[in-house]
Amino acid sequence: MAVEGGVISPETAFPETLVPNDTLQNLMYTNATVSNVQYDNVTDRTGFAAEVKVGVAFGVDFSLETAESRATRASYLGTSGPDGIRYPIDFRECVAR
């Protein structure tokens, strides 16, 4: 069975073949859209702080952060072949150039 104690097995989450008597996995196999995208993340941080103390402290703190994510690799499971297995297909349109 694909679901035990409320947990879905990896075989059900990423169905590659039909399994006799496993309705959920077979539904996932025939109707699911499965994709895998890998990202390259870049974060830049810049900061500045100043404090003046003359009896009472006064301070200023400034920071700036930028983050960028780029898809570096992507694929999806195609339709089943003659052998009944769904193979990954490169999804070049999803990758940043």
C-alpha positions in Angstrom: 0.0 0.0 0.0 1.3 3.5 -0.8 -0.1 5.2 2.3 0.8 3.9 5.7 0.0 5.9 8.8 -0.7 9.0 6.7 2.7 9.0 5.0 3.0 8.6 1.3 5.8 6.4 0.0 8.5 7.8 -2.3 7.2 5.4 -5.0 3.8 7.1 -4.9 5.2 10.6 -4.8 7.4 9.8 -7.9 5.5 7.1 -9.7 7.5 5.3 -12.4 5.4 2.2 -13.0 1.9 0.8 -12.4 1.5 -1.3 -9.3 -1.2 -3.9 -9.0 -3.8 -3.2 -6.3 -2.4 0.2 -5.4 -5.1 2.6 -6.6 -3.4 5.8 -5.3 0.0 5.1 -7.0 -1.7 4.1 -10.2 -3.8 7.4 -10.2 -0.5 9.3 -9.6 1.2 7.4 -12.4 -1.5 8.1 -15.0 -2.5 11.6 -14.0 0.2 13.3 -12.0 2.5 16.0 -13.2 6.0 15.5 -11.7 8.8 18.0 -12.2 12.2 18.6 -10.7 13.8 22.1 -10.7 17.3 22.9 -9.2 18.1 26.5 -8.2 21.3 28.4 -7.7 20.7 31.0 -5.0 22.8 34.2 -4.6 22.4 36.6 -1.6 24.3 39.9 -1.3 24.3 41.9 2.0 25.6 45.4 2.6 25.5 47.1 6.0 26.5 50.3 7.7 26.1 51.3 11.4 27.2 54.3 13.4 26.7 55.3 17.0 27.5 58.5 18.8 27.6 58.6 22.6 27.6 61.8 24.5 25.8 61.1 27.7 23.0 59.5 25.6 23.6 57.1 22.8 22.3 57.9 19.3 22.8 55.4 16.5 21.9 54.6 12.9 21.9 51.2 11.3 21.3 50.7 7.6 21.4 47.4 5.8 20.5 46.2 2.3 20.0 42.7 1.1 19.3 41.4 -2.4 18.5 37.7 -3.2 18.3 36.1 -6.6 17.3 32.6 -7.6 18.0 31.1 -11.0 16.8 27.7 -12.3 19.9 25.8 -13.4 18.4 22.5 -14.2 14.8 21.3 -14.8 13.0 18.1 -15.9 9.6 16.5 -15.8 8.3 13.0 -16.1 7.0 12.3 -19.6 4.2 9.9 -20.6 4.8 6.2 -20.1 6.8 4.4 -22.8 6.1 1.0 -24.3 7.8 -0.6 -21.3 5.4 1.2 -18.9 8.0 3.5 -17.3 7.9 7.3 -17.2 11.3 8.7 -17.9 12.5 12.3 -17.1 12.6 14.8 -20.0 14.8 17.9 -19.9 12.7 21.1 -19.5 15.1 23.7 -21.0 12.4 26.4 -21.2 12.4 26.5 -17.4 16.1 27.1 -17.1 17.6 30.6 -16.8 19.9 31.6 -19.6 
